């Protein structure tokens, strides 16, 4: 069985691909693949292994040897799933590979924003501590997490792990009902939980029901000073509305690891705002990138290949 990895660089140079090599007769590895190179590189391959390379229906229709697509991620939005089904191409993804990594990153954002780290780091860099009339700076009101209310949107494995870590800090945790299915969900709706929240963290997929879930209207219901974290998908919050709320003091802190377009080649208002004295953190979709999580992707992909061989 011949397999081709189209964008190995997305896993990093420090990752061992031997579990995948052991499952196939031949493995071609390409660090990056442009749209124009896809057909040539997958010609004769039975398995395509991709992370973010787009495989549309037109491309899939020109690859008669292709039996399976292994996605090096949970999301399969870069694959034309109806076309794959129509052509009999099996699509397999990987899940729960980065739970510990993303949960850790989420707590890092919560802790940093609660302690106003971006603001105090800016003050220290500007020399304000050096000229303080007493031993510390306390210009920015911090948030003690113990006893505070964390609202989690998404009660899957990741949201549940974040909740466990937050409870270790003494936080009270509530899970919101699944957006778009509130009528059939026993959990409270987000609109009822938002005014009570000290921190809201998002761990749900991007869908029609969650796109701009946190818009200007919902942001206005938060208590002043609340923190908002998005380590899910860009676009679940209305980033411009969230930035406006942060500037106006309605939002106490904003931490995002994702943007609607990645990489943000055309820029983004949140990136421009990093120059302002705001309690704002933007990380480059790096919540998942611990070596353990990336190696786990390879292990799970090798297991998917085992199922492909057995089918």
N, C-alpha and C positions, 0 to 999 in steps of 0.2 A: 504494500500500500504506500503510495506516494503522497506526502503532505507538504504544504508550502505555508510558511509563516510570512505574511506580507508586511507586518510592522513590528518586528521584534524589538526595535528601539524603545517602544512604549513600555516594555517591561524593565528596561535598564540593563546595562552591560554586566552587572554583577550577579545576574540570575542564571542558574544552571538549567539548561534545557535538556539534560540527559534523560529525565523521565519521559519526555515526549519522543526523543530519538529512539528510545528502547521500544516504543509502541508501533513504529512504522519501519518500512523497509528503506525508505528514502525520505530525507527531509531537506528541503531547500529553505534557507533562512535569509530574508531580506530585512534590512534595518528599516527602510522606508519604501513605500510604493506609491507612485503617483497614479491618478486615474487612468492615464494612458498606458501604464505598464501592467495593469491588472490581468488583462486577458492573456498576454504573452506569458506571464509568470505562472498563471494557473493552468495553462494548456497541458493536458495530460494528467493533471493532479486529481486525486480522488478526494482529498481533504484540503480545504482552505482554512487556515488558522489566522484570525484577524482580531484586532482590538477595535480600532476606529475607522479602518478603511471601509468605504461604502461599497457594498455589493448590490447593485440595483438589478431589476428584472432583465433589462437589456443585456447586461453583462452575464448574468447567470444563464441566460438562454444560449449563449455561445460556448458553454463549457459542458459538453456532453459527458465527460468523464467524472464530473464532480458529483460525489455521493453525499458529502457532509461538509458543514461549516461549523467550526469550533470557534466560538467567540471568547476572547480573553477578558471578558467582563460580564457583568450582569445584564446590562442593557443590550437589546438587539435592534435598536432603532436604526442602525446603519445597514441592516439587512432588509431586503425586500421580502418580508415573510410570506405574503401571498404567492409571490412568484416562486419562492423556494418550495412551498408546499405543492404548487401546481406542477413543478418539475421533479418532485420526488426527492428533493435535497433535504436531508435531515439537518436541523440547526440545533446546536447545543451550546448553552452558556455556562457560566460558573457563578455560584452564589456563595455568600457568607465567607468569602476569603479574607475580607478586610475588616471584620467586625471589631476586633480589638483595636486595630489601627485607627479606624474612623471614630470610634467611641472615644479613644484617647484624645484625638484631635478636637473633637467637639468639646470635651471637658476643658482642654487647653484654652479654647476660645472663650468659654464661659468664665473661667477663672481670670483670664487676662482682662476681659472687659469688666468683670465685677470689680477688679482692683484698679481699673482705669489705667492699665499699663501703657496704652499708646500715648495718653496724655502726660503721664509722669515721665516716660522716657523722653518725650519731646522737651519737657521742662529741664530734665537733667542735662540733655544735650545742649540746651540753650544757656546753661550756666546758672539757672535760677536757684539751684540748691546751694551753689557756692556763695551766694549773697543772701541767703535766707537769714532772717533775724533770730531764728532759733534752729534747733537741731534737725528738723524734718520739714517736708512740704505736705500740706494738707488742703490744697486748693480745690481738689476734685473729690467729691463725695463718693466713697467706695461702698460696695454692697457685700455684706456678710451673707454667705449662701445658707448657712444653717437656719432652718426655720422658714426659708423662703419657698415659694411655690414655682415648681417647674412644670410647664405644660409641654408634652411631647406629642407631635403629630406623626403618627406611624408607630404601631405597636408590633412591628416585626422584630427580627433578631437584633437589628442594630438599635432601634428605639428602645427596646427592652434592656440592652446592655448599657446604654447611656443612662437609663433610669436607675439601674443598679449602682452605677458609679456616683450619680447625683445623690442617691440615698445615703451613700457612705459619707457625704458631706453634711448630712442632716437635712437635706431638702425634702419637701413634700412633693410627690409626683402625681400628676394626673395625665391620662392619655385621652386625647380628643377622638371623637368618632371619625370614621373614615370619611374624608371629604367626598361629597357627592352621594353618600349612602347614609346620611344622618338618620333618616326615617326608619331604617332597619337596623340601627346600631344602638346598643344599650348605653354606650359611653356618651358623655356629654358632648354637645356640639362645640366646635372651636369658638364660635361666636359667643357662647356663654362662658367659656373658660378664659378667653383672652383678657377680659377686664380684671380678672383675679390673678393673672400671671405676673411673676417677677422676671421669669425667663421663659422664652418659647424657643424650642429647638425643632427643626423640621427634618424628618427622616421618611418621607413619602415619595413615591414616584411622581414625575411630571406627567400630567394628563390634562384633558379638558377640564376636569373637576378641580385640579390643583393649580392650573396656570394663573398667576397673579392672585393666588389664594390670599396672600397678605397684600391687599391693596390699600389705598389711602383710607377707605372707609373702615376697614378692620384695624389698621394701624392707629386710627384715632380713638379706638376703644381701649387701647392698652393704658395701664396706669403710667403716669409720667415716670421715666427712669427705667422702664422695663428693657430687658436685653432680648435681642432677636438673633438667632443663629440659623444659618442655612448651610448644611453640609450634604444636601440632597441633590437638587438640580437647579441650575439657573433658571429664572423665570417663575419659580414658585412664589417668590416675592416680587412685587413691583419695585425694582431696585431704586428707581428715581423717587418713588413715593417714600420708600424707607429712608433714603438719603435726606429728603426734605424733612421727614419727621425727626431725624437725628439732628439736623441743623436747628430745628425749632425747639429742641429739648423735649419733645414728646417721647422720643425713643432715647433711652440712656446709653445704649451701645449696640453696635451692629457688627456681626462677624459672619463673613461668607467665604466659602471655599470653592464656590462655583459661580459662573456667570452664564448668561444665555448663549453666548458664542465663545468657544474656546479653541485655540487661544484667542484673546480679544484683540485681533490685529487692527481693528478700527477704533480701538480704545473703548472706554466705558466711563460713565460719570463717577462710579465708585473709585476707579483708579485715579481720576483727576482729583477727587476729594481727599486722597491720602496726604496731600500737601496742607490740608486745613487742620486746625486744632480740634479734631473730632475723636470720639471714642469709637474708632473704626478700625477693623482688621480685615484685610483681604488676603487670602492665601491662594496659591496657584493650583487649585484642584489637587492638593498634595495630602489630603487626609488619609488616603489609601496606600501611600507609597512606602511604608516600612518594608525592609527586605523580607520579613517573614510573610507579609501579605502578598507580595509579588511572587515569592516562591510558591506560595500556596496556590496561586493561579495556575502555575505550571503543573503542580501535582493534580489538581482537579481536571485540567485539560487532558492530562495523560489518562485519567480515569474515563473521561468522555471518549477518548480514542479507543479504549478497551471495549466500550459499548458499541462503538462503530464497527470494530472488527467482529464483534459477536453477532451483529445484525445481518 
